[in-house]
Each structure stands twice: as C-alpha cells, then as structure tokens.
Amino acid sequence: MGTLPHAFSLFALILLLTSGTGADQSTKTQAIFKGSARIGAIVDTSSRIGKEEIVAMEVAKEDFYGFGNLTFLLINDSQKDTIHAALEAKDLIDTRQVQAIIGPQTWEEVSLVAEIARETQVPILSFADTAPEWAPERWPSLLQASPDKRAQMKAIAAIVQSWNWHQVIVIYEDTDSSARGVIPHLHDALREVNSEVSQFVAFSPFASSDSISKELENIKSKQYCRVFVVHLSFKLAVRLFEMAKNMEMMKKDYVWITTDPFTSLVHSINASVISSMKGILGVRSYYPKMGQHFENFNQRFRTRFSRKYPREEKKEPGIYAVQAYYAMRTIALGLNKTGSKRGGKELLENILDADFHGLSGKVKFKNQNVAAAEIFEIVNVIGTGYNELGYWSNGLGFSENIHENSSYNTSMIGLGQVYWPGGPRYTPRGWTALTSAKRLRIGVPSISGYEEYVKVESDDRLGTNFSGFSIEVFKATAASMPSFPLYEFQYFNGSYDKLVEQIHLKNFDAVVGDVEIVSSRYQYAEFTNPYTETGLVLIVPARSSSKAWSFVKPFTTTMWVLISVITVYNGFVVWWIEREHCDELQGSIPNQIGIMIWLSFNTLFSLNGPKLHSNLSRMSGVVWLFVALIITQTYTANLTSMLTVQRLEPIIPSVEELLNSNAMVGYCTGSYMERYLAEVLKFKSQNLKHFRSAENYFEGFKDKNISAAFLGTPYAKIFLAKYCNSFIQIGPTYKIGGFGFAFPRGSPLLASVNEALLKISENGTLQELEKTWISPQKCPEMPSDSSSLGPSGFRVLFFITGGTTTIAFVIYVCRPNLLRLKNMWGIISAVLKRWLSSRRQVTSRRVANVEIPPKAFPEAPVSLA
C-alpha cells in the first residue's frame, strides 16, 4: 500500500507464533504447541497506549512461546477511518488466517471488526472502555478484555460530594462509546449525590485548537460553574489543558477532574507537558504494583520499552500494558487446550473458561466480559509529577491503602492534602464571577400583599425601584460574600409558583422575595435556608375578657380548694379544743356545725374573734392568722393587676371548634396553602377563601366574610402589628415553609449563599433589617391560667399551718392519758425513793457494827405508811 499523509498510523500486528523443531527453541515452547498459531493485534502505535500494548504483548510472547518471529503489517490511514480497521481485520481473518484478534481501542472500530468476525467466530478481545449490553447477543465472539470502568463515574461523584460542589461541567469526546455508554452513568451518579451537570461540552476527536479555544472562552464568560469533569482521549486532553492554562483557567477556584483514559497515562507525561496541569485530580484503574510477578514484568517491560522507544522519557508500564499482557495470556491458554491450529468456536469456549488472577484483578469472563473494575486510584498532579492520594472502592468509599484492615470513608478529605490549581491551602469554591458583562437575572414578584417584604415601584424617570425586607436581606447576603456575580432585579407578573418555575425555564437565574419554601416547588428550583421564622398560625378576632368572675381568677381552682380545706380544718381543731370551755360552742349538731364554720372563717378574716381559753388553740390560731395575712395580701395584689391590664380573649377558642363551626376561613397567598388546609387540617374547600394583603384580611373580618384566617408566621407578625387590639393568635404553630431565596437545582452558589445568610444572622445584620422594615410592635398575649397563682408557691406555708394545727390537736386528744401516766410515774418514783433510802440505812448499820456495839442502837419498826 502507498504511503499517505496521516493523523496516526494504524498497525495490524501478525504475531506468527511457530514452534518449529530448531535447536534454539526452548523446551517450554515445545510443550505448549505442536504446530503454529497466529494472533492478530490492531493497535495505534503512534499513541502511548499502542506502544505499551505492543511491548507488553512482546513480553507475553517471550513468557509463553519463546523468542519466535514477530511480524508487523503496516497500514496507513490518513482519515483515522474505522472502515480501514474493518478491512484489515478481514484481511487478518481471510488471508492471514489468524486464530484471534486483540484490539482495537475504540468501540467504533471494535463494532465493525466484530461484524467481520461474526461468521467465522474468530475471538475478538476488545480494549474499548465499554460495550453495550446487547453486544454479546449480536456478536458472540466479541469479548470485552478490559474491565468495564463505568463504576469510576461513582468515584467522580464521590469526589464532587466530598467538597460539596453542586454543579459540574462535563467535557467529553463526541463518540458513540462516550455519549451512550459513559456520560449517562456520570449524569446519574451526580444526581445521586445531589449534583447537577450544568453543561455538556462535546469535542470532536479531530477538534482544532481554534474550536477548543472558543468553547473554553464561552464557558469562562457565560458559566460561573468552575468544576470540570474531563472525559477525553489522552492527546485531546493534553491539548485542552495547555489551552486552559494559557486562558488562565488553571488557577484559584477552578477544579479539573479527569477520568481513566487520561489519568491512566499520567505516568507517561513528560515534565515539560505536565507542568501545565498542576492541580488536576484524576481517577484511574488500580492494579497492585508489588510482588515478584509485577517486579519481573516491570523490569522486562522497561528494558524492552527503552530499547524500542528510546525517545520516550517515561518507561514504566500502565494499566493498558497490563491488559494487553493478560489478553495474550488468555488466548495462549485457550490455544494450549485446543491445539495451535484450531480456533473458532472451540477456542472461543476455552477463552471463556479462563479463570486466573492477573495483576489488574481476576481474569474470568461473565457474559463475555471480564469482571468490572471496582477499585480506582485517586491521583493529584503536582509540579512535574503526580501524587497518589488514595483509593476509592465501589460500595466502600475512600481509603489510604488497600488491604484487609483498611478503613473507609465516604469523603476523600481525609486522604491528605490536595494540591489544587489555586494552591494546596485553598479549597476551591467551584465557581467564580462571570468575566462577561452578563448579569444574573433575579426574579421578584411584582405584587406582594405585604410591602414590608417586597415593594416594586416603577418611575418613568428613575426606572424600577425594588425595596423591602426580602430585597435588603438578599443585598446584605451578596455583599457579605467574598465574590458574587453581578445581578439585576426583574419583576414578574404572575403567581409565586409560576415565578419559581421561571428558573427551570431559564428565564431567571434566581428568585428573591416573600417566596415560601414548599416541597412542590423543588421540581423547579432549590431553596436556601429560610431567613424568616417558619410556620403557619391561626388568627381570629379578639374581644375583651369578661370581668364578672374576675374575683376568682387570682388563684387557681386547686388553690381555692386547698385554702378552703385548710381553713375548715383549722376551725374544726379550734372548735374541738374550745368546746369544753365555752357554752356557746355547745348545742345541737347543726348548731355546732354552723358555729364551727363561722369560727373557721371568722378566725381567717378577723383578729377580734372569740376569746380562746386553751394555749393549744391559741398556737394554732396565731400560725393560721400569719399564713392568712400572706394569702390575702397576695390575692389583693394579683386581683389589682388583672383588673388594671386590658386582656383579650379569642372569639373562637381553638382550631377544633373552628372546624366544627363550618365557618369561612381565609388563607394567604399560595396555592399550596389551600392544599395544606384541605388535605392536612381537613377544612372543606368551599369554606376557604383567598386573600392577598393585610388590608384584605381586615375587610374580610369586618364584613363577616371570614371568621378566621391562616397566615404564615412572617405575615402574621405584620398583621398583628397593624391590628393588635382586634385580633389574636390561637392554637399551635404548624411547621411549614418560611421565606427563602430560590436558585437553579444544583447551583454552585447555593452553599455559599447559605453560609453568607448564617453570617449576617450571627453578626446581627438580619435582626437590624427586621427592625427597620418590619414593625416591632407586639400584641398583648392571651390571658391564660399562668396569670392565676397555684399552691406551689404556698406549699411551705400550708405545711407549717397544717402541721401546727395537727400537733395541737394530737396533744389535746392525748392529754388525759398523759395525766394518768404522770400520776403513775409519781407513785413509782416515791416507791423507788423509799426503797433506796432503806437500802442506805442498812448499809450504814453494817459499817457501824464494826466499831460500836449493836446495843447502842435500838431497833425500830419500819413502816411504809
């Protein structure tokens, strides 16, 4: 074939493996084959991948077949046309009669080669990134020799999640394998971690430098997202990064994450080229670089690679070399079973039965595919080299090493310091301000029922003015951020649901105003944290509380009962003690009961009561008068307070009574409110009426059109501040909503805005704005039982008076028995004294008998009388 100008060279390698009978052939080779075998390989030797594959297959040939002949068939393809690959595959099968074919690298070439081999069933061991699920059924002889790497998309999503980035831009090569096989998996993986793809950028494999430059400039000027996922072939990726560096897109706040096609070759990049890629974070296939087998392979590969490609600075093998090596071994084992001259279906079955461990993992085919890659290595380009940060395992997460005792984490932050494009000490935000004059379009409701929150005024001379609490909070939030895109407010005529939907329709970049955070709106946008109180409250008309029974309200019912019991008890004890000393306390039972009750309350309210004769009743009465004085003074003070302060009470006391009354109920702006009242609180739809402003509510109450109204907590504050003497809040606060700012789903600004909102809340800015724009006036709270005093504050006094009265009563009841005990004790004491006296006399006589004759002391009779 003639020599033509070409973008690359495509080689079909015919590995003529013959055993022969020469003396130079090894015993090992003779033991494997008794004939000859031919294996075809289609590789691109102009690429680093092709060079590694050729050397790896030559090393494999040495391992299994001795030093046989290796013949190259050169084919030049100026258009890099996949048709040429198919034609050469046909020549390999029909003319060269190869038993198997290794390669090609792209799915477009693989599919055509597989179609050529469909009838002969020559095994095709493909190195394409991925293959469609239907491929094995269409081409039974097509085997996927490289592990499916779609799991790496989950690893990339885990990296994005680790740094809390919510939007990414995907740059990929416009091929069928990428568009149909890889990119959808990346999109789904990002959605699972609550991130979105803000833009897909496709480059042709033959993209010119000018087209790449224009796309990058377009991204830089129109997209504030700065997190890029790059899924390009090696040569195209290198050109992309060189242009990105020249356009100052490899600096602070930029993030570049690369996939396996580029990252698995990062070990081969020259120092002069890799210096333009500082800070790139990459995911690549993992294989253990340890053990005797790897050391032997690595040494032989480097030696042969240096000899074959002396201009290449980097000599070490990568994952593509390992895959090519084991593809050759798999075919060799299959040929060993069938015999060197037999191929086709029998060889295919033997290859499918392969089951052994290689450097890159287990080599075993299932559904014509080797086991999918489950472990990926995370690398970081630094200076003129790269750093291996750690690993990501499917289903386990990130780890610093791979062994049985490895500890795993869902975040890669613990793997170590990452060198970002902006430097190692600064974690990128993932977004920057736009370089073009384009501003963020901020949608604002044109009509709000509460001008304190949003007010839009149009003037022919000055233009449109936007003011209000919500507007000022957004301005303060944006001003507190280190960098925020330029923006402009634009009013919108329509419902709040339609306003939020405009974000999804790309008509607005954000929405600011008194917009409630509602779950149904999340299909169109995402919300910041609420910057107002959240909840829904019930407002009803109020009236002054009734004073007819005000005299009983200073004390609770329990307190009144306890006072009555203690009073009657004290009166009973005093009556019982004094009834023997006073004839007035005698008489019939009804008369004595009446006197006892009169005595009880007379003692309580008068110091000039009847004269008491017993010290016990006096003791009980004095203590009770002391307690009664404290109780009466407390009662007087609390009653005075209640009669002085105006109290309001609701006309409708509870939500339950409102439901039972079948009355009309108003609700504030938002269709979600009607659904909530009907579906959750069970109000009838025909009993609900919509109002837009505080004035509308007041007119509705005034005209008796509604009996109550449900308002969001922010609206309720304003309404009660205006009409605090006429309305009151009752019932619980239902936890829903709150006002928030809306942004596109996955917006990279969302996390930064939430952080800024927290800052202005902590430094008092939010509170100052609320005081400025929302009236600080508060309505008096509803009267409740908390104004009445209970027995807890008087517990000790009740214990003292009750205890004193009980002691007096016990002493009085037990006094006769005590007197009898006193008399008996007197007799016993006298007897003991007489006995002790006689004993002393006897003792004295015995002592005297020693010195004086007994006759000197005449005996006298003893009498106890």
ChimeraX attribute file (.defattr): number of C-alpha atoms within 10 A of each C-alpha:
attribute: neighborCount
match mode: 1-to-1
recipient: residues
	/A:1	6
	/A:2	5
	/A:3	10
	/A:4	11
	/A:5	10
	/A:6	12
	/A:7	13
	/A:8	15
	/A:9	19
	/A:10	26
	/A:11	21
	/A:12	26
	/A:13	22
	/A:14	21
	/A:15	21
	/A:16	18
	/A:17	23
	/A:18	21
	/A:19	23
	/A:20	15
	/A:21	11
	/A:22	7
	/A:23	7
	/A:24	9
	/A:25	16
	/A:26	14
	/A:27	12
	/A:28	12
	/A:29	20
	/A:30	16
	/A:31	11
	/A:32	18
	/A:33	23
	/A:34	16
	/A:35	15
	/A:36	14
	/A:37	22
	/A:38	21
	/A:39	21
	/A:40	24
	/A:41	28
	/A:42	26
	/A:43	23
	/A:44	20
	/A:45	17
	/A:46	13
	/A:47	14
	/A:48	18
	/A:49	23
	/A:50	22
	/A:51	18
	/A:52	26
	/A:53	26
	/A:54	22
	/A:55	24
	/A:56	30
	/A:57	24
	/A:58	20
	/A:59	21
	/A:60	21
	/A:61	21
	/A:62	13
	/A:63	15
	/A:64	17
	/A:65	22
	/A:66	20
	/A:67	18
	/A:68	17
	/A:69	12
	/A:70	12
	/A:71	12
	/A:72	13
	/A:73	15
	/A:74	13
	/A:75	18
	/A:76	18
	/A:77	20
	/A:78	15
	/A:79	15
	/A:80	16
	/A:81	12
	/A:82	18
	/A:83	15
	/A:84	19
	/A:85	24
	/A:86	20
	/A:87	14
	/A:88	20
	/A:89	27
	/A:90	17
	/A:91	15
	/A:92	24
	/A:93	20
	/A:94	13
	/A:95	10
	/A:96	15
	/A:97	18
	/A:98	24
	/A:99	25
	/A:100	26
	/A:101	29
	/A:102	26
	/A:103	27
	/A:104	26
	/A:105	19
	/A:106	18
	/A:107	22
	/A:108	17
	/A:109	20
	/A:110	26
	/A:111	19
	/A:112	18
	/A:113	27
	/A:114	26
	/A:115	17
	/A:116	21
	/A:117	24
	/A:118	17
	/A:119	12
	/A:120	14
	/A:121	22
	/A:122	25
	/A:123	29
	/A:124	28
	/A:125	28
	/A:126	29
	/A:127	25
	/A:128	21
	/A:129	21
	/A:130	21
	/A:131	23
	/A:132	10
	/A:133	10
	/A:134	8
	/A:135	17
	/A:136	16
	/A:137	11
	/A:138	12
	/A:139	20
	/A:140	20
	/A:141	28
	/A:142	28
	/A:143	26
	/A:144	26
	/A:145	26
	/A:146	28
	/A:147	22
	/A:148	19
	/A:149	20
	/A:150	20
	/A:151	19
	/A:152	27
	/A:153	23
	/A:154	23
	/A:155	28
	/A:156	23
	/A:157	23
	/A:158	22
	/A:159	23
	/A:160	25
	/A:161	19
	/A:162	15
	/A:163	15
	/A:164	16
	/A:165	27
	/A:166	25
	/A:167	28
	/A:168	29
	/A:169	20
	/A:170	20
	/A:171	20
	/A:172	24
	/A:173	21
	/A:174	17
	/A:175	17
	/A:176	12
	/A:177	18
	/A:178	19
	/A:179	14
	/A:180	13
	/A:181	17
	/A:182	21
	/A:183	19
	/A:184	13
	/A:185	18
	/A:186	22
	/A:187	18
	/A:188	17
	/A:189	21
	/A:190	24
	/A:191	16
	/A:192	14
	/A:193	17
	/A:194	17
	/A:195	23
	/A:196	22
	/A:197	22
	/A:198	19
	/A:199	15
	/A:200	12
	/A:201	14
	/A:202	19
	/A:203	17
	/A:204	14
	/A:205	15
	/A:206	12
	/A:207	14
	/A:208	12
	/A:209	12
	/A:210	9
	/A:211	12
	/A:212	19
	/A:213	16
	/A:214	11
	/A:215	13
	/A:216	16
	/A:217	16
	/A:218	12
	/A:219	18
	/A:220	20
	/A:221	14
	/A:222	15
	/A:223	18
	/A:224	21
	/A:225	28
	/A:226	25
	/A:227	25
	/A:228	19
	/A:229	25
	/A:230	23
	/A:231	24
	/A:232	25
	/A:233	16
	/A:234	20
	/A:235	13
	/A:236	21
	/A:237	20
	/A:238	18
	/A:239	15
	/A:240	18
	/A:241	21
	/A:242	17
	/A:243	19
	/A:244	19
	/A:245	15
	/A:246	11
	/A:247	14
	/A:248	11
	/A:249	20
	/A:250	23
	/A:251	17
	/A:252	20
	/A:253	20
	/A:254	23
	/A:255	26
	/A:256	23
	/A:257	22
	/A:258	22
	/A:259	23
	/A:260	25
	/A:261	21
	/A:262	21
	/A:263	26
	/A:264	22
	/A:265	17
	/A:266	20
	/A:267	16
	/A:268	19
	/A:269	18
	/A:270	14
	/A:271	13
	/A:272	8
	/A:273	13
	/A:274	22
	/A:275	17
	/A:276	21
	/A:277	23
	/A:278	24
	/A:279	27
	/A:280	24
	/A:281	27
	/A:282	27
	/A:283	26
	/A:284	24
	/A:285	23
	/A:286	21
	/A:287	18
	/A:288	11
	/A:289	12
	/A:290	10
	/A:291	9
	/A:292	9
	/A:293	11
	/A:294	16
	/A:295	12
	/A:296	10
	/A:297	18
	/A:298	19
	/A:299	14
	/A:300	14
	/A:301	23
	/A:302	18
	/A:303	13
	/A:304	16
	/A:305	21
	/A:306	16
	/A:307	10
	/A:308	13
	/A:309	12
	/A:310	11
	/A:311	9
	/A:312	13
	/A:313	12
	/A:314	15
	/A:315	20
	/A:316	16
	/A:317	22
	/A:318	22
	/A:319	21
	/A:320	23
	/A:321	23
	/A:322	22
	/A:323	23
	/A:324	30
	/A:325	25
	/A:326	22
	/A:327	24
	/A:328	24
	/A:329	20
	/A:330	22
	/A:331	23
	/A:332	22
	/A:333	17
	/A:334	23
	/A:335	24
	/A:336	16
	/A:337	15
	/A:338	16
	/A:339	16
	/A:340	22
	/A:341	15
	/A:342	17
	/A:343	24
	/A:344	17
	/A:345	15
	/A:346	16
	/A:347	27
	/A:348	25
	/A:349	15
	/A:350	18
	/A:351	25
	/A:352	22
	/A:353	16
	/A:354	18
	/A:355	12
	/A:356	11
	/A:357	11
	/A:358	17
	/A:359	20
	/A:360	20
	/A:361	18
	/A:362	16
	/A:363	24
	/A:364	18
	/A:365	17
	/A:366	13
	/A:367	14
	/A:368	21
	/A:369	22
	/A:370	20
	/A:371	19
	/A:372	15
	/A:373	21
	/A:374	20
	/A:375	26
	/A:376	23
	/A:377	25
	/A:378	26
	/A:379	24
	/A:380	25
	/A:381	24
	/A:382	22
	/A:383	15
	/A:384	15
	/A:385	17
	/A:386	20
	/A:387	14
	/A:388	14
	/A:389	21
	/A:390	19
	/A:391	24
	/A:392	30
	/A:393	20
	/A:394	14
	/A:395	11
	/A:396	13
	/A:397	18
	/A:398	30
	/A:399	23
	/A:400	20
	/A:401	16
	/A:402	16
	/A:403	8
	/A:404	6
	/A:405	7
	/A:406	10
	/A:407	13
	/A:408	19
	/A:409	14
	/A:410	16
	/A:411	17
	/A:412	24
	/A:413	13
	/A:414	15
	/A:415	17
	/A:416	11
	/A:417	11
	/A:418	22
	/A:419	21
	/A:420	25
	/A:421	24
	/A:422	17
	/A:423	16
	/A:424	13
	/A:425	10
	/A:426	13
	/A:427	17
	/A:428	21
	/A:429	20
	/A:430	24
	/A:431	25
	/A:432	20
	/A:433	17
	/A:434	19
	/A:435	14
	/A:436	12
	/A:437	9
	/A:438	13
	/A:439	15
	/A:440	16
	/A:441	19
	/A:442	22
	/A:443	23
	/A:444	28
	/A:445	22
	/A:446	17
	/A:447	17
	/A:448	19
	/A:449	18
	/A:450	18
	/A:451	16
	/A:452	19
	/A:453	22
	/A:454	22
	/A:455	21
	/A:456	17
	/A:457	12
	/A:458	10
	/A:459	8
	/A:460	6
	/A:461	6
	/A:462	8
	/A:463	8
	/A:464	13
	/A:465	13
	/A:466	17
	/A:467	16
	/A:468	21
	/A:469	22
	/A:470	27
	/A:471	19
	/A:472	19
	/A:473	23
	/A:474	19
	/A:475	11
	/A:476	17
	/A:477	23
	/A:478	19
	/A:479	12
	/A:480	16
	/A:481	14
	/A:482	8
	/A:483	12
	/A:484	19
	/A:485	15
	/A:486	14
	/A:487	14
	/A:488	10
	/A:489	19
	/A:490	18
	/A:491	19
	/A:492	18
	/A:493	11
	/A:494	11
	/A:495	15
	/A:496	21
	/A:497	17
	/A:498	13
	/A:499	24
	/A:500	29
	/A:501	20
	/A:502	19
	/A:503	23
	/A:504	17
	/A:505	11
	/A:506	11
	/A:507	14
	/A:508	23
	/A:509	20
	/A:510	26
	/A:511	29
	/A:512	24
	/A:513	27
	/A:514	28
	/A:515	25
	/A:516	24
	/A:517	21
	/A:518	18
	/A:519	12
	/A:520	10
	/A:521	18
	/A:522	15
	/A:523	12
	/A:524	19
	/A:525	22
	/A:526	23
	/A:527	23
	/A:528	19
	/A:529	19
	/A:530	17
	/A:531	18
	/A:532	17
	/A:533	15
	/A:534	19
	/A:535	17
	/A:536	21
	/A:537	20
	/A:538	23
	/A:539	23
	/A:540	23
	/A:541	22
	/A:542	20
	/A:543	14
	/A:544	13
	/A:545	14
	/A:546	10
	/A:547	11
	/A:548	7
	/A:549	7
	/A:550	13
	/A:551	15
	/A:552	13
	/A:553	18
	/A:554	23
	/A:555	21
	/A:556	17
	/A:557	15
	/A:558	12
	/A:559	17
	/A:560	16
	/A:561	13
	/A:562	14
	/A:563	16
	/A:564	14
	/A:565	12
	/A:566	18
	/A:567	22
	/A:568	17
	/A:569	18
	/A:570	29
	/A:571	26
	/A:572	20
	/A:573	22
	/A:574	26
	/A:575	23
	/A:576	16
	/A:577	21
	/A:578	19
	/A:579	15
	/A:580	12
	/A:581	12
	/A:582	14
	/A:583	9
	/A:584	12
	/A:585	19
	/A:586	14
	/A:587	11
	/A:588	8
	/A:589	9
	/A:590	9
	/A:591	12
	/A:592	16
	/A:593	15
	/A:594	12
	/A:595	18
	/A:596	23
	/A:597	18
	/A:598	14
	/A:599	21
	/A:600	23
	/A:601	16
	/A:602	16
	/A:603	22
	/A:604	21
	/A:605	13
	/A:606	10
	/A:607	11
	/A:608	8
	/A:609	12
	/A:610	11
	/A:611	9
	/A:612	16
	/A:613	14
	/A:614	13
	/A:615	11
	/A:616	21
	/A:617	22
	/A:618	17
	/A:619	16
	/A:620	23
	/A:621	24
	/A:622	15
	/A:623	17
	/A:624	24
	/A:625	17
	/A:626	13
	/A:627	17
	/A:628	20
	/A:629	13
	/A:630	12
	/A:631	15
	/A:632	12
	/A:633	10
	/A:634	14
	/A:635	18
	/A:636	12
	/A:637	11
	/A:638	18
	/A:639	18
	/A:640	13
	/A:641	12
	/A:642	18
	/A:643	12
	/A:644	9
	/A:645	9
	/A:646	12
	/A:647	19
	/A:648	22
	/A:649	21
	/A:650	20
	/A:651	15
	/A:652	17
	/A:653	14
	/A:654	14
	/A:655	15
	/A:656	11
	/A:657	11
	/A:658	17
	/A:659	16
	/A:660	9
	/A:661	11
	/A:662	13
	/A:663	16
	/A:664	20
	/A:665	27
	/A:666	24
	/A:667	22
	/A:668	22
	/A:669	20
	/A:670	17
	/A:671	13
	/A:672	16
	/A:673	20
	/A:674	20
	/A:675	14
	/A:676	13
	/A:677	17
	/A:678	16
	/A:679	12
	/A:680	9
	/A:681	13
	/A:682	11
	/A:683	21
	/A:684	16
	/A:685	14
	/A:686	10
	/A:687	14
	/A:688	19
	/A:689	16
	/A:690	17
	/A:691	18
	/A:692	16
	/A:693	16
	/A:694	20
	/A:695	15
	/A:696	14
	/A:697	21
	/A:698	19
	/A:699	12
	/A:700	19
	/A:701	19
	/A:702	12
	/A:703	10
	/A:704	11
	/A:705	15
	/A:706	21
	/A:707	21
	/A:708	25
	/A:709	24
	/A:710	20
	/A:711	21
	/A:712	25
	/A:713	23
	/A:714	20
	/A:715	21
	/A:716	22
	/A:717	19
	/A:718	20
	/A:719	22
	/A:720	21
	/A:721	17
	/A:722	18
	/A:723	16
	/A:724	20
	/A:725	17
	/A:726	16
	/A:727	24
	/A:728	24
	/A:729	24
	/A:730	18
	/A:731	12
	/A:732	12
	/A:733	14
	/A:734	14
	/A:735	13
	/A:736	17
	/A:737	20
	/A:738	21
	/A:739	24
	/A:740	24
	/A:741	27
	/A:742	30
	/A:743	24
	/A:744	28
	/A:745	22
	/A:746	21
	/A:747	25
	/A:748	26
	/A:749	22
	/A:750	21
	/A:751	17
	/A:752	20
	/A:753	20
	/A:754	18
	/A:755	15
	/A:756	20
	/A:757	24
	/A:758	15
	/A:759	16
	/A:760	17
	/A:761	15
	/A:762	11
	/A:763	10
	/A:764	10
	/A:765	15
	/A:766	22
	/A:767	12
	/A:768	13
	/A:769	16
	/A:770	19
	/A:771	12
	/A:772	13
	/A:773	16
	/A:774	18
	/A:775	15
	/A:776	11
	/A:777	13
	/A:778	13
	/A:779	17
	/A:780	14
	/A:781	13
	/A:782	15
	/A:783	15
	/A:784	9
	/A:785	12
	/A:786	8
	/A:787	15
	/A:788	18
	/A:789	20
	/A:790	18
	/A:791	18
	/A:792	9
	/A:793	9
	/A:794	14
	/A:795	10
	/A:796	11
	/A:797	18
	/A:798	19
	/A:799	12
	/A:800	14
	/A:801	24
	/A:802	18
	/A:803	14
	/A:804	19
	/A:805	26
	/A:806	16
	/A:807	14
	/A:808	19
	/A:809	20
	/A:810	12
	/A:811	12
	/A:812	16
	/A:813	12
	/A:814	10
	/A:815	11
	/A:816	11
	/A:817	9
	/A:818	12
	/A:819	11
	/A:820	11
	/A:821	11
	/A:822	11
	/A:823	11
	/A:824	11
	/A:825	11
	/A:826	12
	/A:827	11
	/A:828	10
	/A:829	11
	/A:830	11
	/A:831	12
	/A:832	11
	/A:833	11
	/A:834	12
	/A:835	11
	/A:836	11
	/A:837	11
	/A:838	12
	/A:839	10
	/A:840	11
	/A:841	10
	/A:842	10
	/A:843	10
	/A:844	11
	/A:845	13
	/A:846	11
	/A:847	10
	/A:848	12
	/A:849	13
	/A:850	9
	/A:851	8
	/A:852	11
	/A:853	9
	/A:854	13
	/A:855	8
	/A:856	8
	/A:857	11
	/A:858	6
	/A:859	8
	/A:860	6
	/A:861	4
	/A:862	7
	/A:863	5
	/A:864	6
	/A:865	3
